Amino acid sequence: MALFNSKEPSQRQLRIAQEIKKIIASALERGEVRNPLILDNFVTITDVDVSPDLKYCTIYFMTLNGQNLGQIEDDLNAEAWGMKKIIASKLKLRYTPDLNFRMDTSFEEVDRIEKLLRDPKVAKDLENTEED
């Protein structure tokens, strides 16, 4: 989900993103957030993107049931300062990145594409191209 630039992320970006993912997932698992809606919805961190200058971080999440995503996104962003402090205490970086939580829509996109591929008209077209 590389959002920050078109180039591949550096090894350092990938390593820091993976560490941030572990730290946030662990904090959510241990209930280190104040908001009960977040705690009640089994939030899963699906991906983390870190900007090349390591000052910005986008964290993608999903919930188990896919409900309340908009509200949970707002609530997680409200908790971003506390999460940033947790990251700062565990990662020794010159700057702790600013955090931005976003709901992960890639699962919905996969479902949409699969439904399109199962459509009878599309299946017929696919059969015709395979015969060529």
N, C-alpha and C positions, 0 to 999 in steps of 0.2 A: 504494500500500500504506500510505497514511497511518495510522500506528499511534497517534500521540500525541494527536490531537484530531480532532473531526469537522469543524472549519473547514478551509478550503483553506489550504495553506501560503503563507506570505508570499514575496515575491520574494527576500528575503534568505535565507530558509530554503532555497528552491530553488537559489539561486546557490551557497550554501555546500555543500549536498548534492552538487551537480554537481562542485564542486571536490574534495570528499572522494572522490567516486567516481573521478575522474581520478587523484588521488594514490595511492589504494590499488591501483587497476588497474595503474598504472605500477610501483609497488613490487613487486607480485606478478610482473609481467612481467620485471622486472630481477632477480628472485630475492632480494629483500631480506628474506626470512623464513628462519628456521633449520630449519624442519620439512620434511624431504624429501617427506612425503606430500602436503603442499600443493603443492610444486613439481612433483610428478609427475602431478598430476590436472587441470591446466589449469583453474584456478578463474576463473570469470567473475563480475564484479560486475554484478548486474542492476538493482539499485535501491538508493537511500540515502534514508532519512528522518531528518530532524533535528528535534528538539523545538523548540517555539516559543522557549524560553529559550536555545537553542543549546548546552545542556549535555549532551545525550544524542543519540546517533546509532545508528540501526539500519541495518546493512549487509546486504543480501540478496545471496546468491551462488548459483551453480549450477556444476556441473562438466560437462565435455564429455560424459562417459559416464553421469553421474548416479549413480555408485557412490561408496561411502564417505562419503556426505554427512554422516551423524551424526558420524563420526570427524573429518572435515575441519572441521565446525562447532566441535567442541571444540578442535581445534588452532588454528583461526583466533582463537577467543576467548582462547586461551592466548598468542597473539601480539599481542593487542590493545594492550598497553602499548607495544610497539615501534612498532606502526602509529601509535599516538597521538603518539609522539615525532616520527615522520616528518611527520605532518600539522602538528604544532606548528611544525616548522622551515619549512614551506612556506606555511602560512596564518597571517597575523598577526591572531589573534583574542584577545580578552581571556581567554577560556577555551577550551581545546581540548576538544571533547565526548568523553565516555566512549563507547567503541565497544562495540557488541554485534552479533556476526555471527549471522545466521540463514539457514538454507537457504531458497531461494525455492521455494515449493510451487505457485506460480501455473501453471506449465507442467503439472503433474500435474492440476490442477483443470480446465484447458482440455481435456486429453486425456479426462478423465472425462466432461465435458459433451459432447464430440464423440462419444464412444462411446454415450452415452445417446441423442443425436439420431439416430444411425445404427441404433439398435435398431428392428426392424420394427414393434413395437407403437407406439412413439413416432412413427415415420414415418407410420403409418396415422392416428394421432390428428392429426398436423400436416396431413395431406391433408384430413381432415374439417373442420378449422377454417378452412382456406383456401377451402373450398367455400361456407361460410356467408356 
